[in-house]
Amino acid sequence: MLRVAVVGGGIGGLSTAVALRATGADVHVFEQAHQLSEVGAGLGLQPNGQRVLVRLGLGPEINRIGSRLKGFRICGPDGSVVSEETYPAGVTQLGVHRADMVAVLAAALPPGVVHTGHRCVRLSQHNEFAVVSFDNGVSVKADVVIAADGIHSVLQRYVIDATVPVFSGTVAYRGLIPASPLQGWPEYLVIWGGGGRHLLVFPVRGGELLNYVGFVPADELMRESWSAPGDPATLAAEFADWSPQARRLLAHVDTTFTWGLYDREPLTRWTQGRLCLLGDAAHPMLPHMGQGANQAIEDAMALATLLRGASAADVPEALTRYETLRRDRTARIQRLSRTNGVGLDAGSAVRFMHPWVRDYDVEAAALALSHDDVQQRSTTDATIRSSGQGCGDADLRGQGPMNGATLGDVQ
């Protein structure tokens, strides 16, 4: 049974834990916060992400917490419709509250799997295992370490030289408002855009709440904001002369958060030995395709599929295959997310649900990759052995980490 340490208890980390437990792995999640939580905001759960969650047995739960969106509508600042798309039968996008999504994933894990109050500070790798150390003095030994610790990943530096996140020049005001005062709000993703800014809204939690995000140019103070309280009056002023429907929405905002928008250039490497990056630690992207959470969920299924049945000795090869499968696809979506943001700020028609994104079956792609011919596997094995990532002569199994804890011991 593989021992897996997942660092980060967000949507990517929890999805990975659920997917890996389904393969029989011994998985533990380590989250630096003292409780699992999300700043109030929504996400679009698109068909490619839904497909994974349904296969993990979470279909009824995501349908319970989600709001079914019929399509999307892009408007100019005056409310004139620039483009509109209604999703065909069998294609759905769900508006989901992030906190609800975290709760569903956490509830799918048994007690003792998620450990809060564990901030990762160090990683060391040995021939047959890795050791992750935390600021509370706990260290754990694992066959696989998964860095799902976000754009500021502590573990990323063990894979590739650190790079500075790229600021987009934009800050987002985001939050949730009750839907009841805005009776008859359409079951669509609605966007108004133009003049270097845009505003979007969609229902979440079964239509009980509306999730809004206003994207505006940032000043020097705002650019450093990752998640800070914002001023609803400032947000309303940014769109003061826009359509009556947009002003009506913002009149009901009494609490908002600001969020500086950053991503990275696509990384050239995601794995090193028994460590791999996942979600925003691997491919942080701007939100303008609604794919950030969906791509992390795809990562989770890809990783679980490629590690299914693997021994501890197989881990480095399996992680290399995971990178091969995921890197180009996520890089393409990172680039399109930037392009979409420019288009929306200009009030142009953009596409969100491309068929190559929507219809992608990550599990099938991972299975196809894992069934490569024996010769390719043999060549990869030889490469891993020659690079020193495989098992050496010394048997280090059983030698505990600094304080002797293993994954099964952590409380």
C-alpha positions in Angstrom: 0.0 0.0 0.0 1.4 3.4 -1.1 1.9 5.9 1.7 1.0 9.3 0.3 1.4 12.7 2.0 -0.6 15.5 0.4 0.5 19.0 1.4 -2.5 21.4 1.1 -6.1 20.9 2.0 -7.8 22.9 -0.7 -9.9 21.6 -3.6 -6.9 20.1 -5.4 -5.4 18.4 -2.3 -8.7 17.0 -1.0 -9.7 15.8 -4.5 -6.4 14.0 -4.7 -6.9 12.3 -1.4 -10.4 11.1 -2.4 -9.1 9.8 -5.7 -6.0 8.1 -4.2 -8.0 6.4 -1.4 -10.2 4.9 -4.1 -7.1 3.1 -5.3 -6.3 1.7 -1.9 -3.5 4.1 -1.0 -2.8 5.2 2.6 -3.3 9.0 2.2 -2.9 11.8 4.7 -3.6 15.5 4.0 -1.6 18.2 5.8 -3.1 21.7 5.8 -1.4 24.7 7.4 -4.6 26.4 8.5 -6.2 25.3 11.7 -9.5 24.5 10.0 -10.5 23.8 6.4 -12.2 26.9 5.0 -12.5 29.1 1.9 -13.1 32.8 1.5 -16.6 33.3 0.3 -16.6 32.9 -3.4 -17.9 30.7 -6.1 -16.5 28.6 -8.9 -17.8 27.1 -12.1 -17.7 23.3 -12.0 -17.5 22.4 -15.7 -18.2 19.0 -17.3 -14.5 17.9 -17.3 -14.4 18.5 -13.5 -17.8 17.0 -12.9 -16.9 13.9 -14.8 -14.1 13.1 -12.3 -16.2 13.8 -9.2 -19.1 11.6 -10.5 -16.7 8.7 -11.0 -15.5 9.3 -7.4 -19.0 8.8 -6.2 -19.7 12.5 -5.5 -22.3 13.1 -8.2 -25.3 13.4 -5.9 -23.4 15.8 -3.6 -22.2 18.2 -6.2 -25.7 18.3 -7.7 -27.1 19.1 -4.3 -24.7 22.0 -3.6 -24.6 23.4 -7.2 -26.7 25.6 -9.3 -27.3 24.4 -12.8 -26.3 27.2 -15.3 -28.1 27.2 -18.6 -25.4 29.0 -20.5 -23.5 32.3 -20.5 -24.3 35.8 -21.8 -21.7 38.5 -22.5 -22.9 42.1 -22.5 -21.4 45.5 -23.1 -21.4 48.1 -20.3 -24.8 49.4 -21.4 -26.3 45.9 -21.2 -26.4 45.2 -24.9 -25.8 41.5 -25.6 -22.5 40.8 -27.4 -22.8 37.0 -27.4 -24.9 34.3 -25.8 -24.6 30.6 -25.6 -27.1 28.0 -24.3 -25.6 24.7 -23.3 -26.9 21.7 -25.3 -28.6 18.8 -23.6 -26.2 16.7 -21.6 -23.8 19.6 -21.0 -24.0 21.4 -17.7 -22.0 23.9 -15.7 -22.6 24.1 -12.0 -22.2 27.2 -10.0 -20.7 26.1 -6.7 -19.7 27.8 -3.4 -16.0 27.0 -2.8 -16.7 26.4 0.9 -19.4 23.9 -0.1 -17.1 22.1 -2.4 -14.4 21.8 0.3 -17.0 20.5 2.7 -18.2 17.8 0.3 -14.6 16.6 -0.4 -13.7 16.6 3.3 -16.8 14.6 4.2 -15.8 12.0 1.6 -12.7 11.3 3.7 -12.7 9.3 7.0 -11.7 10.9 10.3 -7.9 11.0 10.7 -7.0 11.7 7.1 -6.9 15.5 7.2 -4.5 17.1 9.7 -4.9 20.9 10.1 -2.3 23.1 11.8 0.6 21.6 9.8 2.6 24.2 7.9 5.2 22.5 5.7 8.8 23.8 6.2 11.1 21.1 4.7 11.4 18.0 2.4 14.1 15.5 2.2 14.3 12.6 -0.2 16.0 9.2 0.2 16.3 6.2 -2.1 13.1 4.6 -1.0 11.0 7.3 0.7 10.6 11.0 1.3 10.3 12.9 4.6 8.1 16.0 5.0 8.6 18.2 8.0 6.2 20.7 9.6 6.6 23.7 11.8 4.9 22.0 14.7 7.8 19.5 15.0 6.0 16.6 13.2 7.8 14.8 10.4 6.2 12.1 8.3 7.7 9.5 5.9 5.9 8.7 2.6 6.4 6.9 -0.7 4.8 9.9 -2.5 4.6 13.6 -1.6 2.1 15.8 -3.5 2.5 19.5 -3.3 -1.1 20.9 -3.5 -0.1 24.0 -1.6 -1.0 26.8 -4.0 0.7 29.5 -6.0 3.0 30.2 -3.1 4.0 26.5 -2.8 6.7 25.8 -0.2 7.6 22.6 -2.0 7.9 24.0 -5.5 11.5 24.9 -4.8 12.4 21.2 -4.5 11.3 20.7 -8.1 12.4 23.8 -10.0 14.1 27.1 -9.3 11.7 29.6 -7.7 10.0 32.1 -10.0 8.0 35.2 -9.1 4.3 35.0 -9.8 3.2 37.3 -12.7 0.8 40.1 -11.8 -2.0 40.6 -14.3 -2.5 44.3 -13.6 -6.0 43.5 -12.4 -7.6 43.0 -9.0 -10.9 41.2 -8.4 -13.6 42.3 -6.0 -15.5 39.1 -5.1 -18.2 37.9 -2.8 -21.7 36.5 -2.3 -25.1 38.1 -1.9 -28.5 36.6 -1.2 -30.5 36.0 -4.3 -33.9 36.7 -2.8 -33.8 40.5 -3.2 -33.0 40.0 -6.9 -36.0 37.8 -7.9 -35.9 36.5 -11.4 -32.1 36.7 -11.8 -31.3 34.5 -14.9 -29.8 31.0 -14.4 -26.8 32.1 -16.6 -23.2 33.2 -16.2 -23.7 36.9 -17.0 -20.8 39.1 -17.8 -20.6 42.8 -18.6 -17.3 43.9 -20.1 -15.6 46.9 -21.7 -13.2 49.8 -21.0 -10.6 47.6 -19.3 -12.8 46.0 -16.7 -15.6 43.4 -16.4 -18.2 42.2 -14.0 -19.6 38.7 -13.8 -22.3 37.0 -11.7 -23.8 33.5 -11.4 -25.9 31.6 -8.9 -24.5 29.1 -6.4 -26.0 26.9 -3.6 -29.1 25.9 -5.5 -29.8 29.5 -6.4 -29.8 30.7 -2.8 -26.8 33.0 -3.4 -25.3 35.0 -6.2 -21.5 34.9 -6.7 -20.2 38.1 -8.2 -16.7 39.1 -9.3 -15.7 42.6 -10.5 -12.4 42.8 -12.3 -10.7 46.3 -12.4 -7.3 47.8 -13.0 -5.2 47.7 -9.9 -3.2 50.5 -8.2 0.1 49.8 -6.3 -1.7 49.0 -3.0 -4.2 46.7 -4.6 -1.7 44.7 -6.5 -0.3 43.2 -3.3 -3.7 42.0 -2.1 -4.2 38.2 -2.2 -7.4 38.3 -0.2 -8.2 41.4 1.8 -11.4 43.2 2.7 -12.5 45.6 0.0 -14.8 48.6 -0.1 -18.3 48.0 -1.6 -18.6 51.7 -2.5 -15.4 51.6 -4.4 -16.6 48.6 -6.3 -19.9 50.2 -7.1 -18.1 53.4 -8.3 -16.1 51.3 -10.8 -19.3 50.4 -12.6 -21.5 53.4 -11.7 -22.5 54.3 -15.3 -23.0 50.7 -16.5 -26.3 48.9 -17.2 -29.2 49.2 -14.7 -29.0 45.4 -14.1 -25.3 45.6 -13.1 -25.9 48.6 -10.8 -28.9 46.8 -9.3 -26.7 43.8 -8.4 -23.9 45.9 -6.9 -26.4 47.9 -4.8 -26.9 44.8 -2.7 -23.2 44.2 -2.0 -22.3 45.1 1.6 -19.2 43.0 2.0 -16.5 42.3 -0.5 -12.9 41.0 -0.7 -10.2 42.1 -3.1 -8.0 39.5 -4.8 -4.9 40.4 -6.8 -4.8 38.2 -9.9 -1.5 36.4 -10.5 -0.4 33.4 -12.5 2.9 32.0 -13.7 4.5 31.2 -16.9 4.1 27.4 -17.5 6.7 25.5 -15.5 9.2 23.3 -17.4 9.2 20.6 -14.6 6.6 19.3 -12.2 8.3 16.4 -10.5 11.4 15.4 -8.7 11.9 11.9 -7.4 8.9 11.2 -5.1 7.6 14.7 -5.2 5.1 16.2 -7.6 3.3 19.5 -8.0 -0.5 19.7 -8.4 -3.1 22.4 -9.0 -1.9 26.0 -8.5 1.5 24.8 -7.3 2.0 23.4 -10.8 -0.1 25.7 -13.1 -1.7 28.8 -11.4 -4.0 30.4 -13.9 -6.2 33.5 -14.2 -9.9 32.8 -13.7 -11.1 33.8 -17.1 -11.8 30.3 -18.4 -13.3 29.1 -15.1 -10.8 26.1 -15.1 -8.6 26.6 -12.1 -10.5 24.2 -9.8 -11.4 21.9 -12.7 -7.8 21.5 -13.7 -6.8 20.6 -10.1 -9.5 18.0 -10.1 -8.2 16.6 -13.4 -4.7 16.5 -11.9 -6.1 14.4 -9.0 -7.7 11.8 -11.2 -4.6 11.6 -13.5 -2.3 11.1 -10.5 -4.5 8.5 -8.9 -4.9 6.6 -12.1 -1.2 6.5 -12.9 -0.3 5.5 -9.3 -3.0 2.7 -9.2 -1.3 -0.6 -8.5 2.2 1.1 -8.4 4.8 -0.1 -5.9 7.0 2.3 -4.0 9.8 1.6 -6.5 7.5 2.6 -9.4 6.6 6.1 -8.0 9.3 8.2 -9.8 8.3 6.8 -13.2 4.6 7.2 -12.5 5.1 10.9 -11.5 7.1 11.5 -14.7 4.1 10.1 -16.6 1.8 12.4 -14.7 3.8 15.4 -15.7 3.9 14.2 -19.4 0.1 13.9 -19.4 -0.8 17.1 -17.7 1.8 19.8 -18.5 0.9 20.8 -22.1 -2.9 20.8 -21.5 -2.7 23.0 -18.5 -0.2 25.3 -20.2 -2.7 25.8 -23.1 -5.4 26.6 -20.6 -3.2 29.1 -18.8 -2.5 30.9 -22.0 -6.2 31.0 -23.0 -7.2 32.3 -19.6 -4.9 35.3 -20.2 -6.4 35.8 -23.7 -10.0 35.6 -22.4 -9.3 38.2 -19.8 -8.1 40.7 -22.4 -11.1 40.0 -24.5 -13.6 40.4 -21.6 -12.0 43.7 -20.6 -12.5 44.9 -24.1 -16.2 43.8 -24.2 -15.5 41.2 -26.9 -17.1 37.8 -27.3 -15.0 35.0 -25.9 -15.5 31.2 -25.5 -15.4 29.4 -22.2 -16.5 25.9 -22.9 -14.3 24.7 -25.7 -15.1 21.1 -26.7 -11.4 20.0 -26.2 -11.7 21.3 -22.6 -15.2 20.2 -21.9 -15.1 16.7 -23.4 -11.7 15.7 -22.1 -11.7 12.4 -20.1 -8.6 12.6 -18.0 -9.0 9.1 -16.6 -9.1 7.6 -20.1 -6.1 9.6 -21.1 -4.1 8.4 -18.0 -5.1 4.8 -18.6 -3.9 5.0 -22.2 -0.6 6.4 -21.1 -0.2 3.8 -18.4 -0.7 1.1 -21.0 2.4 2.0 -23.1 4.4 -0.9 -24.5 6.9 -2.8 -22.3 9.9 -1.5 -24.2 9.0 2.1 -23.2 8.5 1.1 -19.6 11.9 -0.7 -19.6 13.6 2.4 -21.1 12.0 4.6 -18.4 13.1 2.3 -15.7 16.7 2.3 -16.9 16.7 6.1 -17.0 15.3 6.4 -13.4 17.9 3.9 -12.1 20.8 5.7 -13.9 19.6 9.1 -12.4 19.6 7.7 -8.9 15.9 8.2 -8.4 15.2 4.5 -8.1 15.9 2.1 -5.2 19.6 1.9 -4.2 21.4 -0.9 -2.5 20.9 0.4 1.0 17.5 -0.6 2.5 16.3 2.5 4.3 12.8 1.2 4.8 12.0 1.1 8.5 14.4 4.0 9.4 11.9 6.6 10.7 12.1 10.3 10.2 13.4 12.7 12.8 10.8 12.1 15.3 9.9 8.6 14.2 6.4 9.4 12.9 5.0 7.6 9.8 1.8 8.4 8.0 -0.1 5.9 10.0 1.0 7.5 13.3 0.1 11.1 12.8 -2.9 12.2 14.8 
